[in-house]
Amino acid sequence: MKEISLRGTLALLLFLACISQLIFTADCIRGAKEKRRRQESRGDDNIAVLKGKFTTEDKARCSWLARGEDSYTMTVTCKSGNGDGFSCKYTAKPATCTAYGSNPEGYWKQIARSLKKQKKLCADFRAVIRAGMCKRAPLDAHFRLTETSPAKPPKTEKTPITTNTTLTDNKRQCTERIDHSEIAKEKCGDSWGSLCEFFFTMIQSGDC
């Protein structure tokens, strides 16, 4: 009886040990997955997104969205009153401006004002959208146009082309009538020419 009891106790201990090992392994796997998930999402957490809206001098309604970490890409989308739209992209590295590190909010406010003042928005590759606080910073600190999509071409009304088909046909028909008159004289003679011409005229389908 003691041997049977001892064997049962050992079996129970082994069973509990196996269960404990399985639980420990499952926890390790779960922890590894969670750690990997945090590492994968860490990159997105470092990407800043800023956006705003403005209206240009010619009443086009525009919006901008800047996205990046070290190098930023700012997408500008505009729509004019007549329904035509255009968009473009500007790029910059704000961190190359020393003042940006201490006042990033002020930097983006100045960029937004400069963007609104652009006279050739999304059209001039030489224009630079500057932040006043970065006057002594490298050129990379300011946004420059890198990509643009032109506005939709204006709709043009097609002018109908008039032809002189009727006039040409009338001239042809009149010519044919003159030919019939000559034929009437040849076939009917001078005395009956007028009567024959009358019949040819009745048969003639066109009018001059």
GUKE-877092 format. One record per residue (C-alpha): residue number from 1; x, y, z. Coordinates in pm, whole numbers, plus 50000, padded with zeros to 5 digits. Layout:
BEGIN
+-----+-------+-------+-------+
! num !     u !     v !     w !
+-----+-------+-------+-------+
! NUM !     X !     Y !     Z !
...
+-----+-------+-------+-------+
END
This chain:
BEGIN
+-----+-------+-------+-------+
! num !     u !     v !     w !
+-----+-------+-------+-------+
!   1 ! 50000 ! 50000 ! 50000 !
!   2 ! 50285 ! 50236 ! 50085 !
!   3 ! 50450 ! 50171 ! 49744 !
!   4 ! 50125 ! 50244 ! 49564 !
!   5 ! 50077 ! 50564 ! 49761 !
!   6 ! 50438 ! 50670 ! 49691 !
!   7 ! 50399 ! 50606 ! 49318 !
!   8 ! 50076 ! 50808 ! 49312 !
!   9 ! 50245 ! 51098 ! 49488 !
!  10 ! 50539 ! 51094 ! 49244 !
!  11 ! 50301 ! 51084 ! 48947 !
!  12 ! 50107 ! 51378 ! 49086 !
!  13 ! 50428 ! 51573 ! 49142 !
!  14 ! 50544 ! 51505 ! 48786 !
!  15 ! 50205 ! 51609 ! 48649 !
!  16 ! 50215 ! 51937 ! 48843 !
!  17 ! 50571 ! 51998 ! 48727 !
!  18 ! 50467 ! 51952 ! 48365 !
!  19 ! 50172 ! 52188 ! 48410 !
!  20 ! 50400 ! 52450 ! 48568 !
!  21 ! 50647 ! 52418 ! 48279 !
!  22 ! 50371 ! 52463 ! 48023 !
!  23 ! 50239 ! 52774 ! 48199 !
!  24 ! 50590 ! 52919 ! 48222 !
!  25 ! 50652 ! 52853 ! 47852 !
!  26 ! 50321 ! 53013 ! 47753 !
!  27 ! 50403 ! 53324 ! 47958 !
!  28 ! 50745 ! 53351 ! 47792 !
!  29 ! 50592 ! 53325 ! 47444 !
!  30 ! 50327 ! 53584 ! 47531 !
!  31 ! 50589 ! 53823 ! 47667 !
!  32 ! 50807 ! 53786 ! 47358 !
!  33 ! 50514 ! 53865 ! 47128 !
!  34 ! 50422 ! 54172 ! 47331 !
!  35 ! 50781 ! 54295 ! 47324 !
!  36 ! 50803 ! 54251 ! 46946 !
!  37 ! 50473 ! 54433 ! 46902 !
!  38 ! 50602 ! 54731 ! 47103 !
!  39 ! 50921 ! 54741 ! 46899 !
!  40 ! 50727 ! 54740 ! 46572 !
!  41 ! 50499 ! 55023 ! 46681 !
!  42 ! 50776 ! 55231 ! 46830 !
!  43 ! 50873 ! 55367 ! 46488 !
!  44 ! 50523 ! 55507 ! 46424 !
!  45 ! 50521 ! 55674 ! 46766 !
!  46 ! 50826 ! 55879 ! 46668 !
!  47 ! 50665 ! 56012 ! 46349 !
!  48 ! 50508 ! 56352 ! 46410 !
!  49 ! 50204 ! 56470 ! 46213 !
!  50 ! 50105 ! 56836 ! 46188 !
!  51 ! 49830 ! 56990 ! 45979 !
!  52 ! 49641 ! 57311 ! 45909 !
!  53 ! 49411 ! 57500 ! 45672 !
!  54 ! 49430 ! 57837 ! 45499 !
!  55 ! 49285 ! 58042 ! 45214 !
!  56 ! 49504 ! 58199 ! 44946 !
!  57 ! 49472 ! 58550 ! 44805 !
!  58 ! 49279 ! 58419 ! 44505 !
!  59 ! 49028 ! 58251 ! 44741 !
!  60 ! 49152 ! 57895 ! 44693 !
!  61 ! 49083 ! 57677 ! 44997 !
!  62 ! 49391 ! 57478 ! 45095 !
!  63 ! 49503 ! 57232 ! 45359 !
!  64 ! 49849 ! 57108 ! 45451 !
!  65 ! 49981 ! 56805 ! 45636 !
!  66 ! 50342 ! 56761 ! 45742 !
!  67 ! 50470 ! 56418 ! 45842 !
!  68 ! 50814 ! 56302 ! 45942 !
!  69 ! 51076 ! 56253 ! 46209 !
!  70 ! 51403 ! 56407 ! 46093 !
!  71 ! 51305 ! 56487 ! 45734 !
!  72 ! 50949 ! 56618 ! 45691 !
!  73 ! 50726 ! 56595 ! 45385 !
!  74 ! 50448 ! 56852 ! 45371 !
!  75 ! 50158 ! 56779 ! 45137 !
!  76 ! 49952 ! 57079 ! 45024 !
!  77 ! 49610 ! 57032 ! 44863 !
!  78 ! 49406 ! 57322 ! 44723 !
!  79 ! 49069 ! 57368 ! 44555 !
!  80 ! 48967 ! 57688 ! 44381 !
!  81 ! 48622 ! 57837 ! 44350 !
!  82 ! 48561 ! 57694 ! 44002 !
!  83 ! 48619 ! 57341 ! 44125 !
!  84 ! 48971 ! 57291 ! 43984 !
!  85 ! 49221 ! 57151 ! 44231 !
!  86 ! 49594 ! 57090 ! 44263 !
!  87 ! 49837 ! 56945 ! 44512 !
!  88 ! 50211 ! 56933 ! 44576 !
!  89 ! 50477 ! 56826 ! 44823 !
!  90 ! 50744 ! 57024 ! 45005 !
!  91 ! 51033 ! 56877 ! 45205 !
!  92 ! 51259 ! 57013 ! 45480 !
!  93 ! 51471 ! 56914 ! 45780 !
!  94 ! 51354 ! 57143 ! 46064 !
!  95 ! 51605 ! 56994 ! 46310 !
!  96 ! 51891 ! 57164 ! 46122 !
!  97 ! 51757 ! 57491 ! 46265 !
!  98 ! 51883 ! 57540 ! 46622 !
!  99 ! 51578 ! 57744 ! 46722 !
! 100 ! 51347 ! 57460 ! 46620 !
! 101 ! 51465 ! 57243 ! 46908 !
! 102 ! 51359 ! 57499 ! 47168 !
! 103 ! 51040 ! 57620 ! 46999 !
! 104 ! 50896 ! 57372 ! 46744 !
! 105 ! 50546 ! 57515 ! 46781 !
! 106 ! 50668 ! 57861 ! 46680 !
! 107 ! 50848 ! 57711 ! 46381 !
! 108 ! 50534 ! 57549 ! 46242 !
! 109 ! 50327 ! 57864 ! 46296 !
! 110 ! 50577 ! 58063 ! 46090 !
! 111 ! 50581 ! 57796 ! 45819 !
! 112 ! 50200 ! 57810 ! 45803 !
! 113 ! 50205 ! 58190 ! 45761 !
! 114 ! 50475 ! 58172 ! 45496 !
! 115 ! 50278 ! 57905 ! 45312 !
! 116 ! 49970 ! 58128 ! 45302 !
! 117 ! 50171 ! 58417 ! 45155 !
! 118 ! 50305 ! 58217 ! 44861 !
! 119 ! 50203 ! 58380 ! 44532 !
! 120 ! 50289 ! 58076 ! 44318 !
! 121 ! 50189 ! 57797 ! 44549 !
! 122 ! 50281 ! 57453 ! 44416 !
! 123 ! 50418 ! 57613 ! 44099 !
! 124 ! 50756 ! 57773 ! 44172 !
! 125 ! 51037 ! 57526 ! 44241 !
! 126 ! 51270 ! 57813 ! 44328 !
! 127 ! 51046 ! 57949 ! 44604 !
! 128 ! 51131 ! 57863 ! 44964 !
! 129 ! 50880 ! 57847 ! 45248 !
! 130 ! 51082 ! 57997 ! 45530 !
! 131 ! 51050 ! 58019 ! 45906 !
! 132 ! 51165 ! 58360 ! 46028 !
! 133 ! 51323 ! 58212 ! 46339 !
! 134 ! 51562 ! 58011 ! 46118 !
! 135 ! 51716 ! 58292 ! 45913 !
! 136 ! 52073 ! 58178 ! 45985 !
! 137 ! 51994 ! 57809 ! 45955 !
! 138 ! 52093 ! 57597 ! 45654 !
! 139 ! 51862 ! 57595 ! 45355 !
! 140 ! 51744 ! 57245 ! 45446 !
! 141 ! 51561 ! 57393 ! 45745 !
! 142 ! 51312 ! 57555 ! 45507 !
! 143 ! 51061 ! 57382 ! 45285 !
! 144 ! 51126 ! 57353 ! 44915 !
! 145 ! 50892 ! 57226 ! 44643 !
! 146 ! 50978 ! 56873 ! 44529 !
! 147 ! 50664 ! 56740 ! 44361 !
! 148 ! 50355 ! 56894 ! 44208 !
! 149 ! 50045 ! 56793 ! 44017 !
! 150 ! 49907 ! 57066 ! 43787 !
! 151 ! 49555 ! 57199 ! 43803 !
! 152 ! 49290 ! 57046 ! 43585 !
! 153 ! 49282 ! 57213 ! 43243 !
! 154 ! 48990 ! 57454 ! 43203 !
! 155 ! 48694 ! 57327 ! 43011 !
! 156 ! 48666 ! 57474 ! 42664 !
! 157 ! 48349 ! 57488 ! 42463 !
! 158 ! 48373 ! 57342 ! 42118 !
! 159 ! 48271 ! 57587 ! 41848 !
! 160 ! 48052 ! 57418 ! 41590 !
! 161 ! 48199 ! 57425 ! 41242 !
! 162 ! 47959 ! 57545 ! 40977 !
! 163 ! 47984 ! 57411 ! 40627 !
! 164 ! 47860 ! 57536 ! 40295 !
! 165 ! 47707 ! 57204 ! 40204 !
! 166 ! 47368 ! 57355 ! 40118 !
! 167 ! 47520 ! 57627 ! 39905 !
! 168 ! 47739 ! 57378 ! 39726 !
! 169 ! 47448 ! 57145 ! 39664 !
! 170 ! 47236 ! 57431 ! 39533 !
! 171 ! 47510 ! 57534 ! 39292 !
! 172 ! 47543 ! 57176 ! 39175 !
! 173 ! 47167 ! 57146 ! 39134 !
! 174 ! 47149 ! 57475 ! 38944 !
! 175 ! 47428 ! 57356 ! 38718 !
! 176 ! 47236 ! 57039 ! 38654 !
! 177 ! 46925 ! 57246 ! 38568 !
! 178 ! 47122 ! 57449 ! 38314 !
! 179 ! 47249 ! 57125 ! 38165 !
! 180 ! 46886 ! 57004 ! 38136 !
! 181 ! 46796 ! 57325 ! 37958 !
! 182 ! 47068 ! 57270 ! 37702 !
! 183 ! 46959 ! 56908 ! 37659 !
! 184 ! 46595 ! 57022 ! 37607 !
! 185 ! 46698 ! 57249 ! 37321 !
! 186 ! 46907 ! 56977 ! 37163 !
! 187 ! 46638 ! 56709 ! 37193 !
! 188 ! 46320 ! 56913 ! 37130 !
! 189 ! 46443 ! 57191 ! 36907 !
! 190 ! 46380 ! 57562 ! 36944 !
! 191 ! 46004 ! 57541 ! 36898 !
! 192 ! 45948 ! 57277 ! 37163 !
! 193 ! 46248 ! 57365 ! 37374 !
! 194 ! 46053 ! 57576 ! 37621 !
! 195 ! 45794 ! 57303 ! 37681 !
! 196 ! 46059 ! 57037 ! 37722 !
! 197 ! 46250 ! 57262 ! 37958 !
! 198 ! 45931 ! 57305 ! 38160 !
! 199 ! 45898 ! 56928 ! 38201 !
! 200 ! 46264 ! 56898 ! 38295 !
! 201 ! 46209 ! 57171 ! 38555 !
! 202 ! 45913 ! 56983 ! 38702 !
! 203 ! 46124 ! 56668 ! 38725 !
! 204 ! 46417 ! 56858 ! 38879 !
! 205 ! 46423 ! 56786 ! 39258 !
! 206 ! 46644 ! 57068 ! 39377 !
! 207 ! 46571 ! 57441 ! 39398 !
! 208 ! 46815 ! 57727 ! 39336 !
+-----+-------+-------+-------+
END
